[in-house]
């Protein structure tokens, strides 16, 4: 199992926290004040305006110009947070801004949503809390014209995958509750492009686990043949193998979940074998087994797991 020390998590968290705080502060500032605050040459003028920091009597001081913020910063924050409250507090703060602050709302991507779901399940052990808030924020993202982050591949497939593992670990089986959860998750989906074809098979695995039969596809979910990537493990460079593992990590967790809780499917089995060969060649641990072990640990001892390897896209 890959081990990541707490010092690394803390330092990564602190760096990401600082960058995100400055980004938020800039976009939360009134547009009319930004030229006075973020242009050093206006520092004396700002001082003469006798403005105060929000919620205090401290004089409003000039700040360094804000540089463009990589979206990787939020993924780093997600995977290096030591407590669910740290991540929830940041998300609460950002989503409390008016949806007219589109630079904040459109900073979020489908990758962020997927990282939040997987981290909340396999690192923080708080899937239900995060799901509740993601559902509440959906209308706001729609208002900010960024509802497409609630898609099938990153959002819905991740929700079903995470629910399958949560149910298994906690021995949760209730047909009515499970059907309601499935429908609720599907109702949040704005972007219904079923690119990989995994959605219906994850749904069938979920139904099988909970003891009911899917009589019809979910409204708007089109059936599609499974399409999964592959790499030539014998001839690809280590760099390309590493990039392949990084890009398709969560897809691998989904396909292993289908294999464990659903039916045996040839394209799923081929992809899993190909991914495992690539990981073995690089001496990597099996991320699916690692995540499962972390989730089991959290069910018994609900503290943040220091061994939950972050998605490579979150690393600096």
VOGU-3710 file (C-alpha; in Angstrom, 3 decimals, decimal comma):
1> xxxxxxxxxx> 0,000/0,000/0,000  1,277/3,443/-0,868  1,929/5,512/2,210  1,758/9,286/2,309  3,005/10,889/5,515  0,950/13,442/7,381  3,637/16,122/6,885  3,258/15,891/3,140  -0,517/16,128/3,416  -0,314/19,132/5,720
11> xxxxxxxxxx> 2,195/21,033/3,592  0,218/20,335/0,396  -2,947/21,397/2,162  -1,420/24,630/3,429  -0,107/25,597/-0,010  -3,417/24,867/-1,700  -5,344/26,587/1,101  -3,332/29,772/0,665  -3,813/29,858/-3,096  -7,532/29,154/-2,874
21> xxxxxxxxxx> -8,000/31,745/-0,120  -6,403/34,471/-2,230  -8,425/33,457/-5,276  -11,650/33,516/-3,265  -10,808/36,838/-1,616  -10,192/38,458/-4,995  -13,462/37,293/-6,525  -15,431/38,057/-3,355  -14,162/41,657/-3,465  -16,430/44,200/-5,114
31> xxxxxxxxxx> -15,349/44,807/-8,702  -15,203/48,571/-8,083  -12,647/48,082/-5,292  -10,296/45,684/-7,062  -8,241/48,363/-8,872  -7,535/50,097/-5,554  -6,733/46,923/-3,624  -4,825/44,879/-6,180  -2,694/47,590/-7,797  0,233/48,440/-5,496
41> xxxxxxxxxx> 0,563/51,914/-6,984  -2,862/52,748/-5,511  -1,863/51,804/-1,947  -1,780/55,387/-0,654  -5,107/56,206/-2,249  -6,620/53,087/-0,682  -5,305/54,138/2,728  -6,869/57,583/2,317  -10,242/55,989/1,521  -10,320/54,717/5,133
51> xxxxxxxxxx> -11,989/51,424/4,225  -12,139/48,499/6,648  -11,665/44,795/6,186  -15,060/43,019/6,194  -16,201/42,271/9,736  -13,397/44,170/11,478  -11,957/47,618/12,191  -8,686/46,747/10,467  -7,825/49,126/7,612  -8,235/47,607/4,185
61> xxxxxxxxxx> -4,725/47,117/2,805  -3,439/46,681/-0,720  -2,751/43,130/-1,858  -0,490/41,503/-4,385  -2,044/40,966/-7,812  -3,747/37,579/-8,031  -2,236/35,144/-10,497  -4,357/32,703/-12,516  -5,152/29,682/-10,368  -4,683/26,168/-11,695
71> xxxxxxxxxx> -7,682/23,931/-11,155  -5,237/21,411/-9,721  -5,105/23,512/-6,534  -8,628/22,474/-5,551  -7,887/18,809/-6,246  -4,810/19,089/-4,033  -6,954/20,634/-1,302  -9,542/17,860/-1,649  -7,040/15,024/-1,269  -4,862/16,628/1,411
81> xxxxxxxxxx> -7,705/17,718/3,719  -7,358/15,953/7,064  -10,987/16,367/8,089  -14,252/16,418/6,174  -15,082/19,749/7,827  -12,087/21,421/6,168  -13,341/20,572/2,705  -16,996/21,222/3,514  -16,153/24,621/5,005  -14,326/25,677/1,858
91> xxxxxxxxxx> -17,143/24,457/-0,392  -19,718/26,234/1,802  -17,763/29,476/1,573  -17,375/29,341/-2,179  -20,996/28,379/-2,830  -22,249/31,136/-0,528  -21,209/33,733/-3,103  -23,789/35,020/-5,544  -23,987/33,017/-8,756  -23,145/36,259/-10,565
101> xxxxxxxxxx> -19,543/35,592/-9,449  -19,186/33,218/-12,366  -15,383/32,986/-12,164  -15,816/31,224/-8,828  -18,701/28,993/-9,894  -17,106/28,072/-13,216  -13,807/27,253/-11,546  -15,434/23,954/-10,556  -15,147/21,115/-13,080  -16,583/17,616/-13,343
111> xxxxxxxxxx> -13,144/16,347/-12,255  -13,518/18,278/-8,984  -16,925/16,733/-8,358  -15,506/13,264/-8,967  -12,558/13,907/-6,663  -14,907/15,134/-3,939  -17,031/11,985/-4,184  -14,109/9,549/-4,158  -12,226/11,386/-1,412  -15,366/11,626/0,734
121> xxxxxxxxxx> -15,857/7,859/0,425  -12,362/6,414/0,500  -10,424/9,000/2,525  -12,821/10,967/4,713  -15,660/8,461/5,188  -18,404/11,073/4,815  -20,123/10,315/1,499  -23,652/11,090/2,730  -22,697/14,552/3,973  -21,049/15,532/0,723
131> xxxxxxxxxx> -23,836/14,090/-1,405  -26,427/16,072/0,503  -24,560/19,301/-0,171  -23,832/18,519/-3,805  -27,552/17,996/-4,347  -28,374/21,272/-2,614  -25,832/23,179/-4,709  -26,977/21,760/-8,054  -29,584/24,535/-8,712  -26,942/27,162/-7,952
141> xxxxxxxxxx> -24,494/25,656/-10,414  -27,314/25,602/-12,960  -27,995/29,281/-12,259  -24,299/29,997/-12,782  -24,467/28,110/-16,081  -22,156/25,331/-14,907  -24,611/22,467/-14,363  -22,743/20,301/-16,878  -20,341/19,265/-14,098  -23,185/17,004/-12,940
151> xxxxxxxxxx> -22,598/14,520/-15,747  -22,808/10,760/-16,119  -19,134/9,826/-16,287  -17,792/11,885/-13,377  -20,836/12,508/-11,201  -23,440/9,760/-11,597  -21,078/6,830/-12,144  -19,021/7,982/-9,151  -22,098/8,285/-6,931  -23,238/4,745/-7,775
161> xxxxxxxxxx> -19,725/3,327/-7,343  -19,291/4,992/-3,968  -22,761/3,956/-2,800  -22,024/0,339/-3,722  -18,953/0,318/-1,496  -20,630/2,191/1,341  -23,558/-0,248/1,281  -21,251/-3,267/1,200  -19,070/-2,140/4,075  -22,008/-1,119/6,262
171> xxxxxxxxxx> -24,178/-4,050/5,204  -26,959/-1,727/4,046  -29,773/-3,362/2,091  -33,161/-1,723/1,679  -34,909/-1,864/-1,675  -37,077/1,225/-1,275  -34,263/3,374/0,120  -31,843/2,157/-2,542  -34,275/2,882/-5,378  -34,921/6,378/-4,018
181> xxxxxxxxxx> -31,186/7,081/-3,756  -30,605/5,890/-7,300  -33,418/8,015/-8,719  -32,340/11,049/-6,690  -28,796/10,795/-8,033  -30,041/10,398/-11,601  -32,333/13,414/-11,288  -29,287/15,602/-10,629  -27,619/14,657/-13,926  -27,572/17,521/-16,416
191> xxxxxxxxxx> -25,130/16,134/-18,979  -26,434/12,738/-20,109  -23,711/11,671/-22,569  -22,996/8,026/-21,705  -19,505/7,960/-23,191  -18,062/4,793/-21,608  -21,273/2,774/-21,438  -20,576/1,893/-17,785  -23,595/3,647/-16,279  -26,207/0,952/-16,925
201> xxxxxxxxxx> -23,859/-1,770/-15,658  -23,146/0,138/-12,456  -26,897/0,595/-12,006  -27,464/-3,138/-12,541  -24,745/-3,946/-9,993  -26,405/-1,582/-7,529  -29,806/-3,218/-8,135  -28,310/-6,690/-7,739  -26,658/-5,724/-4,454  -29,871/-4,263/-3,065
211> xxxxxxxxxx> -32,133/-7,032/-4,288  -34,287/-5,458/-6,984  -34,505/-5,719/-10,767  -34,232/-2,757/-13,106  -37,327/-3,139/-15,301  -36,515/-0,082/-17,400  -33,513/2,142/-17,978  -33,466/5,422/-16,113  -35,248/8,144/-18,133  -32,753/9,621/-20,581
221> xxxxxxxxxx> -30,079/6,962/-20,031  -29,290/5,497/-23,416  -27,908/1,988/-23,738  -24,432/1,896/-25,216  -21,714/-0,642/-25,818  -18,850/-0,404/-23,352  -15,906/1,583/-24,691  -12,766/1,505/-22,577  -9,193/2,563/-23,347  -6,183/0,274/-23,618
231> xxxxxxxxxx> -2,422/0,663/-23,669  0,354/-1,495/-25,085  2,002/-2,442/-21,792  4,886/-4,224/-23,516  6,058/-1,273/-25,594  4,748/1,897/-23,933  7,250/4,036/-22,043  7,016/4,340/-18,280  5,848/7,910/-18,709  2,959/6,867/-20,933
241> xxxxxxxxxx> 2,065/4,011/-18,595  2,007/6,405/-15,656  -0,177/8,866/-17,551  -2,557/6,044/-18,474  -2,882/4,940/-14,853  -3,480/8,509/-13,743  -6,075/9,359/-16,368  -8,128/6,200/-15,910  -7,757/5,592/-12,169  -11,370/6,227/-11,227
251> xxxxxxxxxx> -12,638/4,395/-14,304  -10,646/1,379/-13,095  -12,271/1,611/-9,663  -15,654/1,638/-11,415  -14,904/-1,374/-13,614  -13,520/-3,360/-10,686  -16,701/-2,454/-8,798  -18,821/-3,794/-11,666  -16,751/-6,994/-11,720  -17,179/-7,463/-7,963
261> xxxxxxxxxx> -20,840/-6,548/-7,510  -22,330/-7,000/-10,992  -21,894/-9,331/-13,910  -18,750/-10,602/-15,603  -18,335/-8,543/-18,774  -15,626/-9,230/-21,351  -14,649/-5,588/-22,097  -14,541/-4,826/-18,372  -12,339/-7,844/-17,701  -9,953/-6,872/-20,529
271> xxxxxxxxxx> -9,652/-3,308/-19,281  -9,020/-4,436/-15,700  -6,317/-6,848/-16,840  -4,667/-4,190/-19,019  -4,719/-1,615/-16,199  -3,276/-4,114/-13,719  -0,451/-5,039/-16,090  0,462/-1,375/-16,462  0,442/-0,909/-12,686  2,512/-4,048/-12,105
281> xxxxxxxxxx> 5,106/-2,978/-14,661  5,586/0,287/-12,768  5,552/-1,415/-9,365  2,347/0,368/-8,347  -0,079/-0,894/-5,723  -3,573/-1,890/-6,851  -5,543/1,300/-6,253  -8,854/-0,561/-6,059  -7,683/-2,795/-3,223  -6,107/0,210/-1,536
291> xxxxxxxxxx> -9,309/2,230/-1,670  -11,385/-0,709/-0,428  -9,069/-1,221/2,551  -9,226/2,474/3,393  -13,025/2,428/3,273  -13,162/-0,600/5,575  -10,806/1,116/8,005  -12,947/4,249/8,040  -16,085/2,233/8,796  -14,456/0,897/11,963
301> xxxxxxxxxx> -12,377/3,924/12,909  -13,794/7,082/11,295  -10,613/9,124/11,115  -8,868/10,384/8,019  -6,727/7,739/6,341  -3,076/8,715/5,905  -2,682/5,929/3,349  -5,276/7,093/0,839  -3,173/7,830/-2,198  -4,444/10,962/-3,906
311> xxxxxx> -5,356/10,980/-7,531  -2,141/11,954/-9,388  -3,946/14,971/-10,844  -4,051/16,364/-7,319  -0,328/16,167/-6,740  1,968/19,160/-7,107
//
